[in-house]
């Protein structure tokens, strides 16, 4: 894996060459390379994304959807190692077949040098509602490059570039929204997305994973509650009250009805309400496109933004990272895109870890390699996604629980239960106890 040197260590970059372990598979996983946004047809499928992981999961959905549309049921099951659809109410998480020797999960013809012959819907257009955060923007641009290489149309919107940007964006998308027959979204909690949903006339709505937030979304939808991120605490402010009718309208659009189909494309263990179809995301496109990875033989630690969201105390977090590093011999720290630079600098200096700031989602970085034989993580999305993306590679994923003592005084009352649920429902991972006490702890 090539890298460039960033302010806090190497930043992995995708290697756009073929051949060898850890390289990309030059397969036509999603056909129609080189299509332009002008090629979009009326009645198209529109996908709205605001993060790199959301865009990755749109590509995974497009890959699975195209296999289903082609009628290639056997190929779909071979690529996913599981039945594609889980009926409403099923809590089983997707699993990948153990018999896949190289862990690619690709159907016949999609191995290295091959061609699946199926791929993205020809009318798929991804609308990137670009955020402010520089790291997120950088990863989104790299994911957009990959999507375009796969024949997916990508339209970049500076949706937050000034006070008038939202009005320009919404007015510019109005005709596409009215014509779209399917809408794919990555973040049902996003006010931007909720507003766009109220304008859409599509009868098919698909929600792809946006990390562990998918679990909370399904729970709130099933209970008929307002859509609210799990780590938020306190009463709603004036802006929340003003936006409440829009949020309520979006929730109604996300509820299946006589003329509206709702699908959730997820790698998370969810228990959907009646009428919602759950499709398993087993990272079949990622496994067909990349790897298998070269292994370093060491241990890598995955960072989290729980400090930045106000859930975990900074001092406790640094102590836990120190203890895990010494206990398991970790050498690299893969930073979350939202982690603060000051915190990463402290981890680098005090703990001695090499800080890696990926410019792609970790599922792709790990699948391409090189990567450690063991990956340590705190409760997060990757404890559900990495075992799927790395199936058949022999890489061990371990998760460390968050000690209740690490939580800040202003953390949401739901925080501990939610984090425990993330850890407890993860499959094919080794569960670690709370990080052992480090010398700096009292």
N, C-alpha and C positions, 0 to 999 in steps of 0.2 A: 504494500500500500504506500503510494507516494504521499509526501506531505510537504507542507511549507511551514516555515517557522512563524508562529504568531507571538503575541506579547506574552503568552503564558504557555508556550510549548508548541509542538507540531500540530498542524491542522490537516487532517487527512483529506486528500482530494481523490475523486474517482479517477481511475486509470482507464482511459477509453481505448484500450488495446485488447487484443484477444490472446488466448493461449495461456495454459498453466493454471495451477491451483491459485485461487484467490482472484483470478481475472474475471472480467465480464464474459458471459456467454453471448456470443454474437448471434442470438436467435431473434427471429422476428416475432417476439412475444406479443407485441401489439402492432398490427400491420398499418400500412398507410403512412410510412415515414415521409416527412416533408410537407404534410398538409398544412394549409394556411388558415388563419381564422376566417378569411373571406369565404372559405368553402362551406361554412356552416349552412345547413338547410333548415327551412321552417320545420317546426315540430321536433327540434333537436333535443338532445339530453344536455342539460346544463349542470355543471358541478361548481359549487362555491367553496373555496378553501381559504384558510387564513394561517395555516401552519404547514411545515414540511411533512409532518406525519399524516395530516389530512390528505395531502396530495399523493403521498405514497399509497394510502389506503384507497383512494379513488382509482389509481392504476391497478391495484389488486382487484377491486370490484369490477373494473372494466375487463380484466383478463378472465375472471370467473364468469361474468355475464356473457361474454362473447362465446365461451365454450358451451354454455347452456343454450345460447341462441343458435349455435351451429348444430345442435342436436347431438353433440358428441358427449353423451352421458358417461361412457367409459373413460374418455380422456379426462373429463372433469374429475371423476373420482380418482383416477390415477394421479392427477396433478395435485389434488388436495389430500389424498389419503383418507378421505372421509366422505360421507354423504354431504352433498352441497347444502341441502336445506335442513334446518331444524324447525320442527313444528312449534307453534306458539305454546309457551309453557315449559319447553325443554330447558333444563339447566346444564346440560352437558356441554363442556367446552370442546372445541374442535381438536382432533388428534391427527397426527401425521403417521402414515404407514411406516412400520419399522423395517420393512423389507427393502427400503430405498437405499441402495448401497452407497451412493455418493451424496445423498441428502438433497438432491436437486428437486425432487418431487415433480419433475417435468414429465409430461406425457411423451410417448414415443414420438420422435421427430423433433422434440424440443431440447434434446441434449446438446452438448457443445457442438457447434457447427451445423446444427439442424435448424428446423423451422416448424413452428407449430401450425402455421397456416390459418390461425384464428387470432383474434385480438380485439382491440377496442371497437365499440360501436362507431360506425362511420360518421355519426352525427354528434359525437361527444365533444363538447367545448368546456374547458376548465377556466373558470373565472377566478383569478387570484386577487383577493381583497387584501392588498399588501398592508402589513402592520408597520409600526414605527421602529420596533426593536431591530438593531442592525444584524445581530446574529440570526434572528428568525428570517429576515429578508435575504440574507446570504444563502441560507439553506434552501429557502423557497426558490431562489433563482437557479440553484443547482438542480433541484427537483424538477423545475420547469424545463430545463435543458433535457433531462432524461425523458420527460413526458413528450416533448417535441420529437425526440429521436424515435420514440415509439409510435409516432403518427398521431398523437393527440394534439388537438388545437388548444393553445394556451393564450389567454388574454389577461394581461397584467393591468390591474387598475390601481392607481394611486388613491385608494379609497379614503385615506386619512391625511391627505396632503393639503391641509388648510381647511378653513371654516366652510368653504363652498364645495369641497371635494365630495362629500356625501351626496349633495344634490346633483352634481355632475355625473357621478357614478350611477346613481339610481335612474336618472333620466336617460342615460346612455344605455342602460340595460333593460329599459321598460319593454321594448318591442320583443327582445329575446325572451324575456320572462313570460310574456303573453303567449308566445308561440311554442314554448317548450312543452313537450309531452311528458318529460321526466325531469325531476329536480333531484340532484344529489348534494347533500350538505355534510360538512364535517363537524360543525359545532352548533348544535341546537340552542346553546345558551347565549350565543352571540347576538347582540342587539341588531347588528347589521344584517345578519342572516334572518333573524326573526322579521325584520321590516321587509326584506325581499320576499319572504314567504307569503306575506299578506297580499302581495301583488301578483303572485304566480297563480296560474290556472291549471297547472299540471295535475293529473290524477294519480300519478305515480311519484311517491316521495321515498328517497333512499337516504338513510343516515349511515355514514361510514364512521369507523372508530375515530375518536379524538382522545385517545388515551383512556384512562380509567373514568373519565367523565361520562363515558357511554353507560357505565353501570348505574351512575346516579341518575342520568336522563331516563333510562328505562324504569327505574324505581319510581321516580316522580310522575312519569307518564301513567304508570299503572295505578298510582294512588290518586291521580287527578289533581296533583299539587302544581303550583306555579313553578316554572323552570328557574332554578337558582343553583349556582355552583356550590359544591359541597363545602368549600373552605371559607365561604362568606359567613359573617356573623353580624348580628345586630339588626336593628329595625331598618326598613327601607327608607332611603332618602327621597328628596323631592323629585330627582330625575327618575327614580324607580317608579314613583307613583304616576308621573306623567306618561311613562312608557308602558305602564301596566296593561292598558287595552291592547297595545300592539303585541305584547308578550302573550296575552291570553288568546289573541287571534292566531298567533303562530302555534300555540299548543293545540288549538282545535285543528289546525291544518295537519299537525303531526299525529292526530288521532284517526285511525282507520275508520272508514264509513262505507256506505253503500256505493259511492262513486269515487272512493279514494283508497288506494292501496299504499300501505306503509311497510317498508322493508328496513331492517337493521342488518348491516354487514359488519360483523364483529368477530374478533378473536377473544372477546371477554365472555365470562360465564354470566349470562343474563337470563332473567325470567320474564319474558315479555307479556304484556297484557293481551287479552283476546283480540285476534285480528291482525296482530303484527307478525310478519314473517321474519325470521332470523336466518340469515345465511352465514355460514362459517367462513371466516377469513383465515386461511392457513398459510398465507404468504407464498402461494404457489407461484406467482409471477416473480417474486424476489428469488426463490430457489431455482426457477428456470433461467433467470437472467444472470445471476452472479454465483461465484464460488464453484466448488466448496473452498472454504478459506484455508490458508496456511496457518498453522498453530504455532504460537511462540513458546508454549510450554509453561508460561508464567500465569499470573493472576491479574486480572483487570478489575477495577472498581468503577461502578457507574454512579455518577453524581445525581443529585436531585435538587429541585428548586423549592423544597419544603421550607427552607429558611426564608427565601425571598417572598413566599406567599404568607409568611407570618405564622406558620403552623409549628415549626420546630425552632428551638432556641439555637442561636449560632454557636455558642460555646459548647453546648451538648453535642451538636452535630460534629464539630471539629474533633472533639474527644472520641466520638464513635468512629469517625474515619481513621483516626490515629490507631485506635484499638484494633479495628478490622485489618488495617495495613500490617500491623505487627503480627497479628494472629495468623494471617493467611499469606503473608509475603507478597502483597500487592505491589506493583511497580508503576502502573499507569492509572490515571483518573480521567475517565471520559466525562467531560463537563456537560451538564444540561445547558441548552441554549439560553436559558433565562438566569443562569447563575451569575452573581455579581463578580466583577473582576477582583475586587478587594478580597472577597472570600476565597477565590481560587488562588490568588497570590499567597494568602496565608497558608492554605493547604500545601502549596508547593514548597514554601520555605520551612514551615514547622513540621510537616509530615514527611516531606521529601519525595512526594509523588510527582511523576511527570504528568503535567496537565495537557490533555488532548482536547481540542475544541473541534469536533467534527463539523464538516460542512454538508453532511447528509444525515438523515435519521440513522440511529444506531443500528437498526435492523440491517440496513444496507452496508454500513461500515463493517459490522461484525461478519456479515455473510461474505464480504469480499476479502477480509483479513488484511494483514495478519492480526490474529486475536488470541488472547490467552486461553488456555485449556479450562480455566475456571473464570467465571464472571460473577462478581458480587454486586448486589444491588439492594437498595432500600425499597420499601413498597412503592411500586410505580408500574407504568404500563409494560415496561420491558420484561418483567417477570412472567408476563403472559405471552408476549410476542416473541422474545428471543428463543425460547424452546421450539417454537414453530419454525422460525426462520432458519434455525441452526439444526433442525432435525437431521439425524444421521451423521453428524460431524463428530460426535464424541465430546462436545463441549458441555461442561457442567455449569448450570446456572443456579446460584444460591441467593436467597433473599434474607436480609436481616430485619427482624421486626423493629418497630419504633417503640421504644420504652415510653410509657405515659409520662415519665418524669422529664422527657425531652420537650414536651409540648409547651408552648408559650402560654402566658396567662390569658391572652386574647384569642387563642385558637378556638375555632368553632366547636361547640359541644359534640358535633357529629364526627369530629376529626379522628379520634381514636378508633371508633367503631368502623369508620370507612376504611382507614388504613389497615386495620386487622382483617377486614373483608377482602381487600386487595391481595394480601398475603395468603390468607387461608384458602382462597379459591384458586390460587395458581396451581397448575399441574406441571408435572415433569420438572420441578425445581426442588432443590435441597433447602429446607427451611432452617435457618440459624436462629439461635436464641438472641436476646438483646446483646449488643456488642459488649465484650468483657471490659471491665473497668480499666481505664488507662492510668498511668502514673499521675496525670494531672488532675484526676478526679479526687474529691475528698474521701 
